[in-house]
Amino acid sequence: MEMMRSIRSDASRAFAGGKGEGFVALKNFFLSIRVYQTCRILLGAVFLWSGISKLMAPQLFTVIIEGYGLLPEPLTMPAAIVLSMMEVLAGLGLLVDIRGSLAVVTGLLTSFMVILGYGIWLGLDVDCGCFGPEDPEAKAFHGLRSALLRDIAMMFGIFFLYFWRHNQNMAPKPLKNLFRSFKKKEKL
């Protein structure tokens, strides 16, 4: 909540000022660490929630995967579990800003967009499977187009994170550094 208040105050300062100052302030706002962290945490939370909801009912997620007709039936349950675990791990990685997690999220989201496009092209009337079998969006819309548009919006968030990292010359921490920090705390 505090982070959202500070983002709002940063945004209001971004639009204050005279000629030319607004653009510079807006640029500074979007290049601030708070905006980067908010975007990263939101994307991480979405993938974590999505993966956990699918792991809660892998049999139902298997039925959704079968609806697309892309895999032979014996491979759908392992695919459901592996995809869900990848989402959980990538989401956790984004939350703590671990190197490689954004690349995994990018790969997952790209493959989901390709599969959704395939489903739209074939005219399939199936649940997207994005947030598991109890997805309220799937019950409300039951369409693949809205899921594809949401994924495109999330891809813009991913592009922003890559842009921010490149512009700030910042790299996330390697996983081994996370474990080192835990070992240091145990010694104290």
N, C-alpha and C positions, 0 to 999 in steps of 0.2 A: 504494500500500500504506500509506504514511504517512497519507494522507487517511482511509482506512478505520479505522486505529487511533484517530485523533483523533475520528472520528465515534462510535466505540464508547465512548471515554472521556467524550465529551459526553453520550451516552445514559445511561451509568451515573450521571453526576452529575445527570441530569434526574430520575431516580427516587429519588435520595437526599433525605433531608430529612423534615420533619414534615408536619403537616396543611396543606394548601393550597400548600405549597412545591413538591410534585411537579408539580402542574398548571402552575404558573408556570415551573418548570424545563423541563417538557416543551414548553410554548409557546415558550420561549426557544430550545430545541433545534431545533424545526422552523422557527423564524425565523432560524436561524443561516446564515451565508453558506456554510458547508461543506455543509449539506444541499442548499441551492439549487444549488451548483456540482456536487455529485455527481449530482443528478437531471438537470441540464442536460447534463452530459457523457455520462451513460448514454444519454439520449434521442438526443443528437447522434451517438454512436457506433453506435447501432442503425440510424439512418437512413443513416449513411455506409456501414456494412457492407451494408445491404440494397441500396442503390443500386449500389455497386461490384460486388456479386455478380450483379446483373442485367445490368450493363454488360459483364461478362465473357462472357456468352452471350445476346445480345439475341434471337437466333433462337428459342431455347428459351423465353424469356420471352414472345415473340410468340405462341407456341403456347398458353401459359397464358392470355394475354389473349383469344385467339380462343375458348377454352373457355367464357368467360362470355357470348359472343354479343352484346356491347354495341356493338361497332364493326364497320364494314365491313372486309373483309380488307385492302384497300390502306392503311388507316389504322393497322393494328395495329403494324407495325414503327416508324413515327414515334412512336406513343404509347408504345411500350416504351422507346424511347431518351429521349424527353422526360421521362417519369415517373422513369426511373432517374437522369437528370441532375439533376432537381429534388430528388430524395432526397439525392444526393451534396452538392449545393450547400447545401441546407437543413441537412443534418447538419454540414457544415463550419461554417456560420454559427452553429449552436448551440454548437459546440465553442469558438468564439472569441467568442461572445456578441454577434453582430451584429444590429442592429435589423432586424426583419422576418422573421428566420429562424424564430422561434417561430410566427408567423402562417402561414408556408408549411407548416411541419410540422403545424400544426393543420388546415389545409385538406386536406393530403394524407391525414392520418389519418382525418379525417371522411369523405372520399370513399372511402377503402379500407373503412371500416366500412359505408358505404351499399352498396358493391358486394358485400361479404361477406354482408350481410343479404339482398341480392337473390339471391345464390347459394343461401343457406340456404332462402329462401322458395320458390325454384324446385326445390329438392331436387337441385342440381347435385352431382355427384361429381367435383370437379376440385381440383387443387392451388390453394391460395390465392395462390401466386406471391409471397408476402411477402419471402422471402429468396432469390429466384432459383430456378433449376431444381435446384440441388443442396442444397436445404433439407432438413436432417435431420429437422426437425419434420414436414414434409410426407410424408416416407417413413414416419415412425413412426405418425402419426395419420391422414393423408390426409383431413382434414375441415376444414370451414370454421368450425365452432363454436369450436374451440379458438383459431383465429386471431382470431376476433371477440372472444373473452374477453381475449386478450392485448392487442388493440388498445384495448379498454375500459380495461384496467389502465394502458396507456401514456397514455390520455386523462386519467386521474386525475393522472398525473405532469405533464401539460401544464397542467391546472387549478392544480396546486400552484405551478408556475412563474409563471403569471399572478397568482395570489394573492400569492405572495411579492413579486413586483415591485410590485404595487399597495400592499401593506402597508408595504414598505420605501421606497416612493416612488423606485424605481430604474428607470432605462431603460437598455437595452443601447446600446452605442456605434454610431453610424452607420458605414457601410462606409468612407466617406471618411476618418474618423479613423484607421482601420487603415492605410490607405495613407500617411497623414501620418507615422505612427510609423515606417514603413519608410524614408521619405525622411530623417527625422531621423537614423536609425542610419547611413544611407549617408554622410551629411555628416561624421560623426564619424570 
